[in-house]
Amino acid sequence: MKNVVSLKSLAKELNISVSTVSKSLNDSEEISAQTKERVKNLAKLRGYAPNPIAVRLQKQETMQIGVVLPNIENPFFASVLKGIDELVSSSKYNIITFLSNESLTREKECLDYFSQGNVDGILICIAEETNKKKTFDHIIDIKQKGIPLVLFDRIPMQPLGFDTVKVNDFDSIVRAYEHLENQQRRNIAFVSSIPTLIVGRLREDGYLSKANNPIVVAHEDINELKRSIEELIQEKKVDGLIAADINATLLCNSMIQKQGLTPSKEIALIGYVDASHNDLSYPKISYIDQHPQEIGKQTAKILLERLEKKEENVSTEDFVLNTSITIGDTSS
């Protein structure tokens, strides 16, 4: 087994105290330049490296940021995580990522672990079950423990007293509706597999604010949603579709193809897709780009600034990112 080079072993070899070795490596003004040079030269020769755990304990920092994602299978959250990692990796911190798998219980477990002195700050998108039950006490408790936390994407309607980062979901759908209107679409339906999620409700509200004769097809059960979309298209009730999420978008596109309809010409579609996958497919779907990597970067940026300033009782920030529409074959 390889011998570990420690402050004690360096001190013994130099015949000085452990305290002197430590102060020399930390450039203390109490130690002469000659002693510092001797210590540093030997440390380099022996391959000494500070124990990271000891350093963290000394500084009372973990140098870790906890991230809680509700679902990694959704490409959106994978892209958000990429943005978080890109920004955090350029700082002194590392990230620890946990998945709640849309479970309130699991989300509580994640936050409980993080709050036991294992991270300096937390980034979280709340689970679907948390959203449905409107149970946020476990998140509010983090504030009482003095740990900076930033909420992103799914932001509860009731303020929880934390920084937030989200996109303009309501306005995004309004602009999508106006785009289809400009193409002379007169019967535009809204399709959703996330009617109970906060973002799903905001997107539906955006649609309802524009539609004179609203047609809403919303089911969490995918098979039920599929049947309803197929029936809607078969009966030729619509000439435009706005899908509220990835599942709804892919189902709409599939049903259009199944009915042998020409994308854009007979029925137009705008929804949400993974941009990289969409580039490899045909027809390319027109989609609302939420710029998920930017969400991740902005979320991480706000937390890093909080950690750097170490200020308490600072007013929270609600950051809203604008989306954009990327036109593809389904609404060109």
Contacts in CASP RR format, 6 or more apart in sequence:
PFRMAT RR
TARGET T0000
AUTHOR 0000-0000-0000
METHOD contacts of the structure
MODEL  1
MKNVVSLKSLAKELNISVSTVSKSLNDSEEISAQTKERVKNLAKLRGYAP
NPIAVRLQKQETMQIGVVLPNIENPFFASVLKGIDELVSSSKYNIITFLS
NESLTREKECLDYFSQGNVDGILICIAEETNKKKTFDHIIDIKQKGIPLV
LFDRIPMQPLGFDTVKVNDFDSIVRAYEHLENQQRRNIAFVSSIPTLIVG
RLREDGYLSKANNPIVVAHEDINELKRSIEELIQEKKVDGLIAADINATL
LCNSMIQKQGLTPSKEIALIGYVDASHNDLSYPKISYIDQHPQEIGKQTA
KILLERLEKKEENVSTEDFVLNTSITIGDTSS
3 9 0 8 1.000
5 43 0 8 1.000
5 46 0 8 1.000
5 47 0 8 1.000
5 48 0 8 1.000
5 49 0 8 1.000
6 48 0 8 1.000
7 18 0 8 1.000
7 21 0 8 1.000
7 22 0 8 1.000
7 25 0 8 1.000
8 18 0 8 1.000
9 46 0 8 1.000
10 21 0 8 1.000
10 39 0 8 1.000
10 42 0 8 1.000
10 43 0 8 1.000
10 46 0 8 1.000
10 48 0 8 1.000
11 17 0 8 1.000
11 18 0 8 1.000
11 20 0 8 1.000
11 21 0 8 1.000
13 42 0 8 1.000
13 46 0 8 1.000
14 21 0 8 1.000
14 38 0 8 1.000
14 39 0 8 1.000
14 42 0 8 1.000
16 35 0 8 1.000
16 39 0 8 1.000
20 31 0 8 1.000
20 35 0 8 1.000
20 39 0 8 1.000
21 39 0 8 1.000
23 30 0 8 1.000
23 31 0 8 1.000
24 31 0 8 1.000
24 35 0 8 1.000
24 36 0 8 1.000
24 38 0 8 1.000
24 39 0 8 1.000
24 40 0 8 1.000
25 39 0 8 1.000
25 40 0 8 1.000
25 43 0 8 1.000
25 50 0 8 1.000
27 36 0 8 1.000
42 48 0 8 1.000
52 63 0 8 1.000
56 62 0 8 1.000
56 63 0 8 1.000
61 120 0 8 1.000
62 117 0 8 1.000
62 118 0 8 1.000
62 119 0 8 1.000
62 120 0 8 1.000
63 92 0 8 1.000
63 93 0 8 1.000
63 94 0 8 1.000
63 120 0 8 1.000
64 93 0 8 1.000
64 94 0 8 1.000
64 95 0 8 1.000
64 96 0 8 1.000
64 118 0 8 1.000
64 119 0 8 1.000
64 120 0 8 1.000
65 88 0 8 1.000
65 93 0 8 1.000
65 94 0 8 1.000
65 95 0 8 1.000
65 96 0 8 1.000
65 119 0 8 1.000
65 120 0 8 1.000
65 121 0 8 1.000
65 122 0 8 1.000
65 123 0 8 1.000
65 300 0 8 1.000
65 303 0 8 1.000
66 95 0 8 1.000
66 96 0 8 1.000
66 97 0 8 1.000
66 98 0 8 1.000
66 114 0 8 1.000
66 119 0 8 1.000
66 121 0 8 1.000
66 122 0 8 1.000
66 123 0 8 1.000
67 81 0 8 1.000
67 84 0 8 1.000
67 95 0 8 1.000
67 96 0 8 1.000
67 97 0 8 1.000
67 98 0 8 1.000
67 122 0 8 1.000
67 123 0 8 1.000
67 124 0 8 1.000
68 97 0 8 1.000
68 98 0 8 1.000
68 99 0 8 1.000
68 100 0 8 1.000
68 107 0 8 1.000
68 110 0 8 1.000
68 111 0 8 1.000
68 114 0 8 1.000
68 122 0 8 1.000
68 123 0 8 1.000
68 124 0 8 1.000
68 125 0 8 1.000
69 77 0 8 1.000
69 80 0 8 1.000
69 81 0 8 1.000
69 97 0 8 1.000
69 98 0 8 1.000
69 99 0 8 1.000
69 100 0 8 1.000
69 125 0 8 1.000
70 77 0 8 1.000
70 99 0 8 1.000
70 100 0 8 1.000
70 101 0 8 1.000
70 102 0 8 1.000
70 107 0 8 1.000
70 125 0 8 1.000
70 126 0 8 1.000
70 127 0 8 1.000
70 128 0 8 1.000
70 154 0 8 1.000
71 77 0 8 1.000
71 99 0 8 1.000
71 101 0 8 1.000
71 102 0 8 1.000
72 78 0 8 1.000
72 81 0 8 1.000
72 99 0 8 1.000
74 246 0 8 1.000
75 246 0 8 1.000
75 274 0 8 1.000
75 276 0 8 1.000
75 277 0 8 1.000
76 153 0 8 1.000
76 246 0 8 1.000
76 272 0 8 1.000
76 274 0 8 1.000
76 290 0 8 1.000
76 292 0 8 1.000
77 125 0 8 1.000
77 292 0 8 1.000
79 274 0 8 1.000
79 292 0 8 1.000
79 293 0 8 1.000
80 125 0 8 1.000
80 152 0 8 1.000
80 153 0 8 1.000
80 292 0 8 1.000
80 293 0 8 1.000
80 295 0 8 1.000
80 296 0 8 1.000
80 299 0 8 1.000
81 97 0 8 1.000
81 296 0 8 1.000
82 293 0 8 1.000
82 296 0 8 1.000
83 292 0 8 1.000
83 293 0 8 1.000
83 294 0 8 1.000
83 295 0 8 1.000
83 296 0 8 1.000
83 297 0 8 1.000
83 300 0 8 1.000
84 95 0 8 1.000
84 123 0 8 1.000
84 296 0 8 1.000
84 297 0 8 1.000
84 299 0 8 1.000
84 300 0 8 1.000
85 95 0 8 1.000
86 293 0 8 1.000
86 297 0 8 1.000
87 296 0 8 1.000
87 297 0 8 1.000
87 300 0 8 1.000
87 301 0 8 1.000
87 304 0 8 1.000
88 94 0 8 1.000
88 95 0 8 1.000
88 300 0 8 1.000
88 304 0 8 1.000
91 304 0 8 1.000
93 120 0 8 1.000
93 304 0 8 1.000
93 307 0 8 1.000
96 114 0 8 1.000
96 118 0 8 1.000
96 119 0 8 1.000
98 110 0 8 1.000
98 113 0 8 1.000
98 114 0 8 1.000
99 106 0 8 1.000
100 106 0 8 1.000
100 107 0 8 1.000
100 110 0 8 1.000
100 126 0 8 1.000
100 127 0 8 1.000
100 130 0 8 1.000
101 127 0 8 1.000
102 127 0 8 1.000
102 128 0 8 1.000
102 129 0 8 1.000
103 127 0 8 1.000
103 129 0 8 1.000
104 127 0 8 1.000
104 129 0 8 1.000
104 130 0 8 1.000
104 133 0 8 1.000
104 135 0 8 1.000
106 127 0 8 1.000
107 124 0 8 1.000
107 126 0 8 1.000
107 127 0 8 1.000
107 129 0 8 1.000
107 130 0 8 1.000
107 138 0 8 1.000
108 138 0 8 1.000
111 122 0 8 1.000
111 124 0 8 1.000
111 138 0 8 1.000
111 139 0 8 1.000
111 141 0 8 1.000
111 142 0 8 1.000
112 138 0 8 1.000
114 121 0 8 1.000
114 122 0 8 1.000
114 142 0 8 1.000
114 147 0 8 1.000
115 141 0 8 1.000
115 142 0 8 1.000
115 145 0 8 1.000
115 147 0 8 1.000
119 147 0 8 1.000
120 147 0 8 1.000
120 148 0 8 1.000
120 307 0 8 1.000
121 147 0 8 1.000
121 148 0 8 1.000
121 149 0 8 1.000
121 303 0 8 1.000
121 306 0 8 1.000
121 307 0 8 1.000
122 142 0 8 1.000
122 147 0 8 1.000
122 148 0 8 1.000
122 149 0 8 1.000
122 150 0 8 1.000
122 303 0 8 1.000
123 149 0 8 1.000
123 150 0 8 1.000
123 152 0 8 1.000
123 296 0 8 1.000
123 299 0 8 1.000
123 300 0 8 1.000
123 303 0 8 1.000
124 139 0 8 1.000
124 149 0 8 1.000
124 150 0 8 1.000
124 151 0 8 1.000
124 152 0 8 1.000
125 151 0 8 1.000
125 152 0 8 1.000
125 153 0 8 1.000
125 154 0 8 1.000
126 136 0 8 1.000
126 139 0 8 1.000
126 151 0 8 1.000
126 154 0 8 1.000
126 156 0 8 1.000
128 196 0 8 1.000
128 197 0 8 1.000
130 136 0 8 1.000
131 154 0 8 1.000
131 156 0 8 1.000
131 196 0 8 1.000
131 197 0 8 1.000
131 198 0 8 1.000
132 196 0 8 1.000
134 156 0 8 1.000
134 158 0 8 1.000
136 156 0 8 1.000
136 158 0 8 1.000
136 160 0 8 1.000
139 149 0 8 1.000
139 151 0 8 1.000
139 160 0 8 1.000
139 162 0 8 1.000
140 160 0 8 1.000
140 161 0 8 1.000
142 149 0 8 1.000
143 149 0 8 1.000
143 160 0 8 1.000
143 161 0 8 1.000
143 162 0 8 1.000
146 312 0 8 1.000
148 303 0 8 1.000
148 306 0 8 1.000
148 307 0 8 1.000
149 162 0 8 1.000
149 163 0 8 1.000
149 303 0 8 1.000
150 162 0 8 1.000
150 163 0 8 1.000
150 164 0 8 1.000
150 165 0 8 1.000
150 299 0 8 1.000
150 302 0 8 1.000
150 303 0 8 1.000
150 306 0 8 1.000
151 160 0 8 1.000
151 162 0 8 1.000
151 163 0 8 1.000
151 164 0 8 1.000
151 165 0 8 1.000
152 164 0 8 1.000
152 165 0 8 1.000
152 166 0 8 1.000
152 295 0 8 1.000
152 296 0 8 1.000
152 299 0 8 1.000
153 165 0 8 1.000
153 166 0 8 1.000
153 167 0 8 1.000
153 199 0 8 1.000
153 295 0 8 1.000
154 166 0 8 1.000
154 197 0 8 1.000
154 198 0 8 1.000
154 199 0 8 1.000
155 164 0 8 1.000
155 166 0 8 1.000
155 198 0 8 1.000
155 318 0 8 1.000
156 198 0 8 1.000
157 198 0 8 1.000
161 316 0 8 1.000
162 316 0 8 1.000
163 302 0 8 1.000
163 303 0 8 1.000
163 306 0 8 1.000
163 316 0 8 1.000
163 317 0 8 1.000
163 318 0 8 1.000
163 319 0 8 1.000
164 316 0 8 1.000
164 317 0 8 1.000
164 318 0 8 1.000
164 319 0 8 1.000
165 295 0 8 1.000
165 296 0 8 1.000
165 298 0 8 1.000
165 299 0 8 1.000
165 302 0 8 1.000
165 319 0 8 1.000
165 321 0 8 1.000
166 295 0 8 1.000
166 318 0 8 1.000
166 319 0 8 1.000
166 320 0 8 1.000
166 321 0 8 1.000
167 290 0 8 1.000
167 291 0 8 1.000
167 295 0 8 1.000
167 320 0 8 1.000
167 321 0 8 1.000
167 322 0 8 1.000
167 323 0 8 1.000
168 320 0 8 1.000
168 321 0 8 1.000
168 322 0 8 1.000
168 323 0 8 1.000
169 199 0 8 1.000
169 200 0 8 1.000
169 202 0 8 1.000
169 203 0 8 1.000
169 206 0 8 1.000
170 202 0 8 1.000
170 203 0 8 1.000
170 205 0 8 1.000
170 206 0 8 1.000
170 209 0 8 1.000
171 206 0 8 1.000
171 322 0 8 1.000
171 323 0 8 1.000
172 203 0 8 1.000
172 288 0 8 1.000
172 290 0 8 1.000
172 323 0 8 1.000
173 190 0 8 1.000
173 203 0 8 1.000
173 204 0 8 1.000
173 206 0 8 1.000
173 207 0 8 1.000
173 210 0 8 1.000
173 242 0 8 1.000
173 244 0 8 1.000
173 288 0 8 1.000
174 206 0 8 1.000
174 209 0 8 1.000
174 210 0 8 1.000
175 323 0 8 1.000
175 325 0 8 1.000
176 242 0 8 1.000
176 270 0 8 1.000
176 271 0 8 1.000
176 288 0 8 1.000
176 325 0 8 1.000
177 188 0 8 1.000
177 206 0 8 1.000
177 207 0 8 1.000
177 210 0 8 1.000
177 211 0 8 1.000
177 242 0 8 1.000
178 210 0 8 1.000
179 270 0 8 1.000
179 286 0 8 1.000
179 325 0 8 1.000
179 331 0 8 1.000
180 188 0 8 1.000
180 240 0 8 1.000
180 242 0 8 1.000
180 268 0 8 1.000
180 270 0 8 1.000
180 331 0 8 1.000
181 188 0 8 1.000
181 210 0 8 1.000
183 268 0 8 1.000
183 331 0 8 1.000
185 239 0 8 1.000
185 240 0 8 1.000
185 268 0 8 1.000
186 239 0 8 1.000
187 213 0 8 1.000
187 215 0 8 1.000
187 237 0 8 1.000
187 238 0 8 1.000
187 239 0 8 1.000
187 240 0 8 1.000
188 211 0 8 1.000
188 215 0 8 1.000
188 238 0 8 1.000
188 239 0 8 1.000
188 240 0 8 1.000
188 241 0 8 1.000
188 242 0 8 1.000
189 215 0 8 1.000
189 216 0 8 1.000
189 217 0 8 1.000
189 232 0 8 1.000
189 237 0 8 1.000
189 238 0 8 1.000
189 240 0 8 1.000
189 241 0 8 1.000
189 242 0 8 1.000
190 203 0 8 1.000
190 204 0 8 1.000
190 207 0 8 1.000
190 208 0 8 1.000
190 211 0 8 1.000
190 214 0 8 1.000
190 215 0 8 1.000
190 216 0 8 1.000
190 217 0 8 1.000
190 218 0 8 1.000
190 241 0 8 1.000
190 242 0 8 1.000
190 244 0 8 1.000
191 217 0 8 1.000
191 218 0 8 1.000
191 225 0 8 1.000
191 229 0 8 1.000
191 241 0 8 1.000
191 242 0 8 1.000
191 243 0 8 1.000
191 244 0 8 1.000
191 248 0 8 1.000
191 251 0 8 1.000
191 252 0 8 1.000
192 200 0 8 1.000
192 203 0 8 1.000
192 204 0 8 1.000
192 216 0 8 1.000
192 217 0 8 1.000
192 218 0 8 1.000
192 243 0 8 1.000
192 244 0 8 1.000
192 245 0 8 1.000
192 248 0 8 1.000
193 218 0 8 1.000
193 219 0 8 1.000
193 220 0 8 1.000
193 222 0 8 1.000
193 225 0 8 1.000
193 244 0 8 1.000
193 245 0 8 1.000
193 247 0 8 1.000
193 248 0 8 1.000
193 251 0 8 1.000
194 200 0 8 1.000
194 220 0 8 1.000
194 244 0 8 1.000
194 245 0 8 1.000
194 248 0 8 1.000
195 201 0 8 1.000
195 204 0 8 1.000
195 218 0 8 1.000
195 219 0 8 1.000
195 220 0 8 1.000
196 220 0 8 1.000
200 244 0 8 1.000
200 245 0 8 1.000
203 244 0 8 1.000
204 216 0 8 1.000
204 218 0 8 1.000
204 244 0 8 1.000
207 214 0 8 1.000
207 216 0 8 1.000
207 242 0 8 1.000
208 214 0 8 1.000
208 216 0 8 1.000
215 232 0 8 1.000
215 237 0 8 1.000
215 238 0 8 1.000
217 225 0 8 1.000
217 228 0 8 1.000
217 229 0 8 1.000
217 232 0 8 1.000
218 225 0 8 1.000
218 244 0 8 1.000
219 225 0 8 1.000
219 228 0 8 1.000
222 247 0 8 1.000
222 251 0 8 1.000
225 247 0 8 1.000
225 248 0 8 1.000
225 251 0 8 1.000
226 251 0 8 1.000
226 255 0 8 1.000
229 251 0 8 1.000
229 252 0 8 1.000
229 255 0 8 1.000
230 255 0 8 1.000
230 258 0 8 1.000
230 259 0 8 1.000
232 238 0 8 1.000
233 255 0 8 1.000
233 256 0 8 1.000
233 259 0 8 1.000
233 261 0 8 1.000
233 267 0 8 1.000
234 259 0 8 1.000
238 267 0 8 1.000
239 266 0 8 1.000
239 267 0 8 1.000
239 268 0 8 1.000
240 267 0 8 1.000
240 268 0 8 1.000
240 269 0 8 1.000
241 252 0 8 1.000
241 256 0 8 1.000
241 267 0 8 1.000
241 268 0 8 1.000
241 269 0 8 1.000
241 270 0 8 1.000
242 269 0 8 1.000
242 270 0 8 1.000
242 271 0 8 1.000
243 249 0 8 1.000
243 251 0 8 1.000
243 252 0 8 1.000
243 269 0 8 1.000
243 270 0 8 1.000
243 271 0 8 1.000
243 272 0 8 1.000
244 271 0 8 1.000
244 272 0 8 1.000
245 272 0 8 1.000
246 272 0 8 1.000
246 273 0 8 1.000
246 274 0 8 1.000
248 271 0 8 1.000
248 272 0 8 1.000
249 269 0 8 1.000
249 271 0 8 1.000
249 272 0 8 1.000
249 273 0 8 1.000
249 285 0 8 1.000
249 287 0 8 1.000
250 273 0 8 1.000
252 269 0 8 1.000
252 271 0 8 1.000
253 263 0 8 1.000
253 269 0 8 1.000
253 283 0 8 1.000
253 285 0 8 1.000
253 330 0 8 1.000
256 263 0 8 1.000
256 267 0 8 1.000
256 269 0 8 1.000
256 330 0 8 1.000
257 263 0 8 1.000
261 267 0 8 1.000
263 269 0 8 1.000
263 283 0 8 1.000
263 329 0 8 1.000
263 330 0 8 1.000
264 283 0 8 1.000
264 329 0 8 1.000
264 330 0 8 1.000
264 331 0 8 1.000
264 332 0 8 1.000
268 286 0 8 1.000
268 330 0 8 1.000
268 331 0 8 1.000
269 285 0 8 1.000
269 286 0 8 1.000
269 330 0 8 1.000
269 331 0 8 1.000
270 285 0 8 1.000
270 286 0 8 1.000
270 287 0 8 1.000
270 288 0 8 1.000
270 325 0 8 1.000
270 330 0 8 1.000
270 331 0 8 1.000
271 285 0 8 1.000
271 286 0 8 1.000
271 287 0 8 1.000
271 288 0 8 1.000
272 287 0 8 1.000
272 288 0 8 1.000
272 290 0 8 1.000
273 285 0 8 1.000
273 287 0 8 1.000
275 287 0 8 1.000
275 289 0 8 1.000
275 326 0 8 1.000
278 284 0 8 1.000
278 285 0 8 1.000
278 287 0 8 1.000
282 329 0 8 1.000
283 328 0 8 1.000
283 329 0 8 1.000
283 330 0 8 1.000
284 328 0 8 1.000
284 329 0 8 1.000
284 330 0 8 1.000
285 328 0 8 1.000
285 329 0 8 1.000
285 330 0 8 1.000
286 325 0 8 1.000
286 326 0 8 1.000
286 327 0 8 1.000
286 328 0 8 1.000
286 329 0 8 1.000
286 330 0 8 1.000
286 331 0 8 1.000
286 332 0 8 1.000
287 325 0 8 1.000
287 326 0 8 1.000
287 328 0 8 1.000
288 323 0 8 1.000
288 324 0 8 1.000
288 325 0 8 1.000
289 323 0 8 1.000
289 324 0 8 1.000
289 325 0 8 1.000
289 326 0 8 1.000
290 321 0 8 1.000
290 323 0 8 1.000
291 321 0 8 1.000
291 323 0 8 1.000
291 324 0 8 1.000
294 321 0 8 1.000
295 321 0 8 1.000
298 319 0 8 1.000
298 321 0 8 1.000
302 317 0 8 1.000
302 319 0 8 1.000
306 314 0 8 1.000
END
